[in-house]
């Protein structure tokens, strides 16, 4: 699986840990930055990661900042993205099963490394349920983008 990954300066250490974990699992990571602890703006990194997922260049995406809020808002501005801010494995499973989320966000200031890796694994390993009610709801959700 090819994963788009991005962060700002507040989540650099967590991004590197997630990237190493995914690589050890045999997944390919496309890293959209940032690459230093210098102060930066999260949309500069979250947007290209989301665009890679929306275009199909990457299958899923993981974006991170200190709270996870800014990167999740940014990702969700990209047409075709359903990004969930996650802080526990149950939500990670349910957002895949019910919402077919194609991206996830983490807040490095709120989720430690071990929990983050469990959330990532759950998100990536959980399939969409294909339930009719969930498909219907996703269609309605995506119709919001059309105006």
HELIX and SHEET records of a PDB file:
HELIX    1   1 UNK A    9  UNK A   11  5                                   3    
HELIX    2   2 UNK A   12  UNK A   24  1                                  13    
HELIX    3   3 UNK A   43  UNK A   55  1                                  13    
HELIX    4   4 UNK A   69  UNK A   76  1                                   8    
HELIX    5   5 UNK A   89  UNK A   99  1                                  11    
HELIX    6   6 UNK A  113  UNK A  125  1                                  13    
HELIX    7   7 UNK A  132  UNK A  143  1                                  12    
HELIX    8   8 UNK A  144  UNK A  146  5                                   3    
SHEET    1   A 5 UNK A  28  UNK A  31  0                                        
SHEET    2   A 5 UNK A   2  UNK A   7  1                                        
SHEET    3   A 5 UNK A  60  UNK A  65  1                                        
SHEET    4   A 5 UNK A 103  UNK A 107  1                                        
SHEET    5   A 5 UNK A  83  UNK A  85  1                                        
END                                                                             
